[in-house]
Amino acid sequence: MNTPVPLGRFASAVAAARRAGELVVQPRMGFADLPRMRDGLLAVARADARTVGTLTIDSYTRVGDHGSAALAIAEGTDLNGYPIVAHGADTTRTLVSGLPRASFAVQVRHGSADPYAIIRTLLDAGLDATEGGPVSYCLPYSRTPIRDSVDAWARSCELLAGRPGTHLESFGGCMLGQLCPPGLLVALSVLEGVFFKQHGLRSVSLSYAQQTHHRQDVEALLALRTLAAEHLAGLDWHVVLYTYMGVFPRTTQGALRLLRDSARLAARTGTERLIVKTPAEAYRIPTIQDNVHALEEAARAAAHHDVTAVADEEFGVLAQARALVEAVLELHPDTGRALTEAFRRGILDVPYCLHSDNAQRTRSYIDARGSLQWHATGAMPIRATPAPGRDLLRADDLLGMLAHTQQAFDRAALEHGTEHGGTVALHG
């Protein structure tokens, strides 16, 4: 008989929403200014949606430059996020206390290859949830060797696991945000989940970033759930979807269509949590109200859809992900060492990622259906289906792929107008 997993505030909030059949929606929001950060949390807590809050950390803190973050606070210089270490645990505890809903939970999001100081501070402040991983917060965001990131994340996971009820989300399903075929995204998320489990975490979530084709994304999310059930037995786990992280539509209605599409994708696949983007993303930093509007739009879109998706293998996502996961886990019983060796051998190889530990022998492309496929797979144990008539992908191919989703949703908005009969606004 399995011992029940103790759930902290964050995991409990997601579990309660799951029981109620509601999607949890969450912003990516972080401000250095304490009154503004407090206002942001209050607004999210009061939104007409099932929400959790976010403290997104600034760039100085992400790389461990806490002195520069503290100097910026002292001089009143604005930062691009919340400097949790420089502000300190007492300040952060005060910041998140007394919010409108007693059950309102907050997650710390950071982007650090070595999050030990961040995790120590958030725990001391009474928070219980964060995210990242030894691969997903190393390759895209730093020059740190994977081996060093694995060691830092092992220490950090053990620190987090030492407090009952803590929760950790893998960012592995969001590698580079776009143009990474779903099989690899699913595999990376599952592998980081296994790493977390090995280092003592008992409540985790696995991520996936919306890509270019709805049916392929459905297949990927169901594959992620299948592999999570196989590899995370005995843990509390859920899945989190990210609204498309690449070049966002520049029309308001195109952006809203994409946001609603991600919410429907989450609802139809039983995904428990959605990280939203706002229509302002393409041309300015979103305001607090922009974030609240996006949360409420996503919640409304999801509310009209029940879980309807059924497993399909049109795109072979589950088979690819399973092959990658099994190939990595066979390398070494220690998942961290297995991950390091997998990248050294090119068994894991992220397309278009320039980190020195990435083999850079893989390439992806968007096929005629609009789905992401492998043009070259290097040493990975999966097959490529190269783009017809192309031995090599050119720079203009890459630029076209980067703009694919933005153009598709903007074109639909311009062709069909708004869903409520208004005009479509373009933002230059």
NORWOKA-V401332 format. One record per residue. RES is the residue in three letters. D_LAST is the distance of its C-alpha to the last C-alpha in Angstrom with 2 decimals. Layout:
res;d_last
RES;D_LAST
RES;D_LAST
This chain:
res;d_last
MET;59.65
ASN;56.27
THR;55.91
PRO;53.08
VAL;50.00
PRO;49.45
LEU;45.98
GLY;44.22
ARG;41.84
PHE;38.75
ALA;40.57
SER;42.42
ALA;39.25
VAL;38.03
ALA;41.55
ALA;41.82
ALA;38.60
ARG;39.90
ARG;43.16
ALA;41.37
GLY;39.28
GLU;35.96
LEU;32.95
VAL;32.22
VAL;28.54
GLN;27.41
PRO;24.39
ARG;23.63
MET;23.92
GLY;25.55
PHE;25.92
ALA;28.50
ASP;29.15
LEU;31.94
PRO;31.37
ARG;27.71
MET;28.77
ARG;31.52
ASP;29.26
GLY;27.05
LEU;30.18
LEU;31.55
ALA;28.47
VAL;28.50
ALA;32.26
ARG;32.00
ALA;29.28
ASP;30.47
ALA;30.70
ARG;33.02
THR;31.37
VAL;32.19
GLY;30.66
THR;29.27
LEU;29.79
THR;27.38
ILE;28.94
ASP;27.58
SER;27.55
TYR;30.73
THR;32.69
ARG;31.59
VAL;33.31
GLY;36.26
ASP;35.50
HIS;36.63
GLY;37.81
SER;34.37
ALA;33.07
ALA;36.04
LEU;35.49
ALA;31.89
ILE;33.24
ALA;36.00
GLU;33.76
GLY;31.14
THR;28.44
ASP;25.65
LEU;25.59
ASN;23.25
GLY;25.81
TYR;29.28
PRO;32.05
ILE;34.79
VAL;37.50
ALA;37.06
HIS;37.01
GLY;40.02
ALA;41.52
ASP;42.91
THR;39.63
THR;37.86
ARG;40.74
THR;40.39
LEU;36.62
VAL;37.06
SER;40.27
GLY;40.78
LEU;37.61
PRO;37.88
ARG;39.00
ALA;41.93
SER;40.74
PHE;37.17
ALA;36.64
VAL;34.39
GLN;33.50
VAL;32.80
ARG;30.14
HIS;30.19
GLY;29.73
SER;33.01
ALA;35.44
ASP;38.17
PRO;37.65
TYR;41.23
ALA;40.60
ILE;37.69
ILE;39.88
ARG;42.87
THR;40.95
LEU;39.40
LEU;42.88
ASP;44.48
ALA;41.97
GLY;43.09
LEU;40.07
ASP;40.80
ALA;37.73
THR;35.43
GLU;33.99
GLY;33.59
GLY;36.26
PRO;38.02
VAL;35.92
SER;32.58
TYR;32.26
CYS;33.73
LEU;32.25
PRO;28.49
TYR;28.67
SER;31.67
ARG;34.18
THR;37.01
PRO;39.56
ILE;39.71
ARG;43.36
ASP;42.59
SER;39.84
VAL;42.31
ASP;44.92
ALA;42.61
TRP;41.43
ALA;45.05
ARG;46.05
SER;43.09
CYS;43.77
GLU;47.40
LEU;46.54
LEU;44.34
ALA;46.98
GLY;49.62
ARG;48.33
PRO;49.06
GLY;46.17
THR;43.37
HIS;40.52
LEU;38.50
GLU;35.55
SER;35.04
PHE;31.54
GLY;32.92
GLY;31.09
CYS;27.69
MET;28.48
LEU;25.37
GLY;23.31
GLN;23.08
LEU;25.04
CYS;28.39
PRO;30.60
PRO;31.78
GLY;35.42
LEU;34.83
LEU;32.59
VAL;35.35
ALA;38.02
LEU;36.46
SER;36.02
VAL;39.62
LEU;40.99
GLU;39.47
GLY;40.91
VAL;44.29
PHE;43.95
PHE;43.36
LYS;46.35
GLN;48.53
HIS;47.78
GLY;48.76
LEU;45.73
ARG;46.70
SER;43.43
VAL;40.37
SER;37.22
LEU;35.71
SER;32.01
TYR;30.00
ALA;26.27
GLN;24.91
GLN;24.43
THR;23.64
HIS;26.47
HIS;27.76
ARG;31.44
GLN;31.43
ASP;29.99
VAL;32.73
GLU;35.28
ALA;34.07
LEU;34.26
LEU;37.71
ALA;38.81
LEU;37.75
ARG;39.89
THR;42.78
LEU;42.89
ALA;42.42
ALA;45.44
GLU;47.43
HIS;46.66
LEU;46.12
ALA;49.21
GLY;50.48
LEU;47.15
ASP;44.88
TRP;41.62
HIS;38.51
VAL;35.31
VAL;31.76
LEU;28.66
TYR;25.21
THR;22.16
TYR;20.41
MET;19.83
GLY;17.83
VAL;14.22
PHE;12.99
PRO;11.31
ARG;7.64
THR;9.13
THR;11.42
GLN;14.35
GLY;13.95
ALA;14.03
LEU;16.93
ARG;18.71
LEU;18.71
LEU;19.96
ARG;22.61
ASP;23.60
SER;24.39
ALA;26.41
ARG;28.36
LEU;29.00
ALA;30.44
ALA;32.58
ARG;33.96
THR;35.08
GLY;36.63
THR;34.21
GLU;34.93
ARG;31.80
LEU;28.01
ILE;25.55
VAL;22.27
LYS;18.59
THR;16.21
PRO;13.08
ALA;11.58
GLU;12.47
ALA;9.36
TYR;7.61
ARG;10.78
ILE;14.55
PRO;15.84
THR;18.24
ILE;21.70
GLN;20.91
ASP;17.95
ASN;20.62
VAL;23.23
HIS;21.18
ALA;20.54
LEU;24.26
GLU;25.41
GLU;23.27
ALA;24.70
ALA;28.18
ARG;28.16
ALA;27.12
ALA;29.84
ALA;32.48
HIS;32.97
HIS;33.81
ASP;37.01
VAL;37.82
THR;38.30
ALA;37.44
VAL;40.43
ALA;40.94
ASP;40.25
GLU;40.38
GLU;38.35
PHE;36.37
GLY;39.14
VAL;37.21
LEU;40.28
ALA;42.52
GLN;40.17
ALA;39.63
ARG;43.34
ALA;44.32
LEU;42.14
VAL;43.32
GLU;46.93
ALA;46.78
VAL;45.49
LEU;47.90
GLU;50.79
LEU;50.22
HIS;51.53
PRO;52.52
ASP;50.35
THR;46.79
GLY;45.35
ARG;47.57
ALA;46.78
LEU;43.01
THR;43.63
GLU;45.93
ALA;43.62
PHE;40.90
ARG;43.57
ARG;44.81
GLY;41.43
ILE;42.38
LEU;39.04
ASP;36.32
VAL;32.58
PRO;30.51
TYR;28.13
CYS;29.46
LEU;30.61
HIS;32.99
SER;36.37
ASP;38.27
ASN;36.26
ALA;38.00
GLN;34.81
ARG;36.67
THR;34.60
ARG;31.61
SER;29.81
TYR;27.94
ILE;26.46
ASP;29.05
ALA;29.01
ARG;29.20
GLY;26.06
SER;28.32
LEU;28.60
GLN;31.77
TRP;33.69
HIS;33.81
ALA;36.19
THR;37.93
GLY;39.94
ALA;42.83
MET;41.50
PRO;44.01
ILE;41.79
ARG;41.30
ALA;38.36
THR;37.44
PRO;35.80
ALA;33.11
PRO;35.11
GLY;35.59
ARG;33.95
ASP;36.16
LEU;33.31
LEU;29.61
ARG;27.50
ALA;24.40
ASP;22.38
ASP;23.90
LEU;22.63
LEU;19.03
GLY;19.26
MET;20.82
LEU;18.27
ALA;15.54
HIS;18.14
THR;17.59
GLN;13.81
GLN;14.17
ALA;17.26
PHE;16.02
ASP;12.83
ARG;15.28
ALA;17.78
ALA;15.61
LEU;14.77
GLU;18.44
HIS;20.06
GLY;17.95
THR;18.49
GLU;21.86
HIS;22.94
GLY;22.24
GLY;19.15
THR;15.90
VAL;12.99
ALA;9.83
LEU;6.44
HIS;3.77
GLY;0.00
